[in-house]
Amino acid sequence: MPLRQTALNQLHHAAGGRMVDFAGWEMPIQYHSIVQEHQIVRQSAGLFDVGHMGEITVRGPGSIQLLEYITCNQIGNLEAGQVRYNALMLANGGLVDDILVYRLDAEDFFLCVNASNTTAAFEHLLTHKQTLQCQCTVSNESNDWQQIAIQGPRAAHILQKSLDLDFGSLRYFRFQDLEWHGQPIRLSRTGYTGEDGFEIYTDAASAVRLWTTILAQNSAEEIRPIGLGARDSLRLEARLPLYGHELSRSMTPLESDIAFIVKEKPQIDWLGKSICMQQKQDGTPGRVCGFQMQGPGVPRHDMEIVDSSEQSVARVLSGVYSPILKKGIGTCYLPAGYLEESTGLKIQVRDKSIPIEIQQGPFVTIRAGNQA
C-alpha cells in the first residue's frame, strides 16, 4: 500500500528532506543535521509538518456525556476557546490514545489525535456513542485539515511578523478561529517540545502557502523546517510522552507518569475509573521514569536495563542523544521497588554496561506556558 502524503510532501522533497514511513505516512525524518534542527528550536524556532495527525469532531447535546465517559480528564468545565490534554480510555485503565480536546462551543468539540491511532480513536468514540445512545455526531474530519506547528522561544514573534495575524494575548492551551488571506484557520498555543509554540489548522492549499510564507520571510538562522528526528529528541528532553512508547493500551495514565490528567469526576463512572482511582490511593506496580546515561552511548528502544545483580528489571521505552545535555537520555518502566532505590542500574549498550541515573521530571527547563 502506498504511503499517505501530507499537503507539504513536495516541499519536503524540494528541501532535501530524508523521507521515512511514519504510521503509514511519508514524513521527513530530517533535512540537515538532527542536532542542528534540535538546537534551532531551543534557540529560535522550528517549523513542523504535523499534517498526519487526525482530527475528529463531536457535536450535539450528548457530546459532553460521551466525552466525559470515555476520557479521564474533565470535559464539562472546559471554556469555549480552551484546549485540554486528555486520554481516550479503556476499561482496563489503558489508553486508546492521548489527545487534545478543543471546546468550540457548548456542544461542539474538536479532538486532535495521533496519526497511528486515528482510526482506533474514531471507532472507539462511535462504539461508545452507540452503547450510551448519546445524541451527538462523531465525524472523522482528518482529510479536511492540514496542520503545521511553529515551536521555539521566538515562535510568537516570527508568527506575527510573517503572517500579520492579530492573535493578541492568546494564552497557553487556548485557541482562536481566525482568517488569513480570506481562509479560515484555527490557531492554538500548546506544543510538543517544551518551548512556546503554536499549531495552525487549515486546508491543504492554505497550509502550503503558510509554510512557504513563514520560511520566505525569515532567515535560516531564525527558523527552519524540522523533521521527526529532532521532534523526538525535543519532546523527550521535555519528558513529553509518545504513544506506543510511554503510553499504551496496557498502562494506566498513572503508570505512564501523566497522573495529572486523571480526575475523579464524582458523578461519572468513566472507563477505567476504578483501577485509576485505586492506583491513586494505593500506588502503581511501576511507573515510567526518565534516566540519564552516566557514560558514553545512546540508549535505544528495547535495550535491556539491569540492576546491580545483573537481573533484568526494565527495557528502554524511548532513547535519544540530548544535544542540550550532550549525553544519552531515555525513559523506562521501572517496577515499584526500584523507584525508591534506583542506584546500581545499568543499561546494556552493545557489549558494555553503562550506569544510568534515574531522573524525575523534564531533562531541560520547560519554557512553554511562561510567556507574558
C-alpha positions, 0 to 999 in steps of 0.5 A, a space after each residue: 500500500 502506498 504511503 499517505 502524503 501530507 499537503 507539504 510532501 513536495 516541499 519536503 522533497 524540494 528541501 532535501 528532506 530524508 523521507 521515512 514511513 511514519 504510521 503509514 505516512 511519508 514524513 521527513 525524518 530530517 533535512 540537515 543535521 538532527 542536532 542542528 534542527 534540535 538546537 534551532 528550536 531551543 534557540 529560535 524556532 522550528 517549523 513542523 509538518 504535523 499534517 498526519 495527525 487526525 482530527 475528529 469532531 463531536 457535536 450535539 447535546 450528548 457530546 459532553 456525556 460521551 466525552 466525559 465517559 470515555 476520557 479521564 480528564 474533565 470535559 464539562 468545565 472546559 471554556 469555549 476557546 480552551 484546549 485540554 490534554 486528555 486520554 481516550 480510555 479503556 476499561 482496563 485503565 489503558 489508553 486508546 490514545 492521548 489527545 487534545 480536546 478543543 471546546 468550540 462551543 457548548 456542544 461542539 468539540 474538536 479532538 486532535 489525535 495521533 496519526 497511528 491511532 486515528 482510526 482506533 480513536 474514531 471507532 472507539 468514540 462511535 462504539 461508545 456513542 452507540 452503547 450510551 445512545 448519546 445524541 451527538 455526531 462523531 465525524 472523522 474530519 482528518 482529510 479536511 485539515 492540514 496542520 503545521 506547528 511553529 515551536 521555539 522561544 521566538 515562535 510568537 514573534 516570527 508568527 506575527 511578523 510573517 503572517 500579520 495575524 492579530 492573535 493578541 494575548 492568546 494564552 497557553 492551551 487556548 485557541 482562536 478561529 481566525 482568517 488569513 488571506 480570506 481562509 479560515 484557520 484555527 490557531 492554538 498555543 500548546 506544543 510538543 517540545 517544551 518551548 512556546 509554540 503554536 499549531 495552525 489548522 487549515 486546508 491543504 492549499 492554505 497550509 502550503 502557502 503558510 509554510 512557504 510564507 513563514 520560511 520566505 520571510 525569515 532567515 535560516 538562522 531564525 527558523 527552519 523546517 524540522 523533521 521527526 528526528 529532532 521532534 523526538 529528541 525535543 519532546 523527550 528532553 521535555 519528558 513529553 510522552 509518545 504513544 506506543 512508547 510511554 503510553 499504551 493500551 496496557 498502562 494506566 495514565 498513572 503508570 505512564 507518569 501523566 497522573 495529572 490528567 486523571 480526575 475523579 469526576 464524582 458523578 461519572 463512572 468513566 472507563 477505567 475509573 476504578 483501577 485509576 482511582 485505586 492506583 491513586 490511593 494505593 500506588 502503581 506496580 511501576 511507573 515510567 521514569 526518565 534516566 540519564 546515561 552516566 557514560 558514553 552511548 545512546 540508549 535505544 528502544 528495547 535495550 535491556 536495563 539491569 540492576 546491580 545483580 545483573 537481573 533484568 528489571 526494565 527495557 528502554 521505552 524511548 532513547 535519544 542523544 540530548 544535544 542540550 545535555 550532550 549525553 544519552 537520555 531515555 525513559 523506562 518502566 521501572 517496577 515499584 521497588 526500584 523507584 525508591 532505590 534506583 542506584 546500581 542500574 545499568 543499561 546494556 549498550 552493545 557489549 558494555 554496561 553503562 550506569 544510568 541515573 534515574 531522573 524525575 521530571 523534564 531533562 531541560 527547563 520547560 519554557 512553554 506556558 511562561 510567556 507574558 
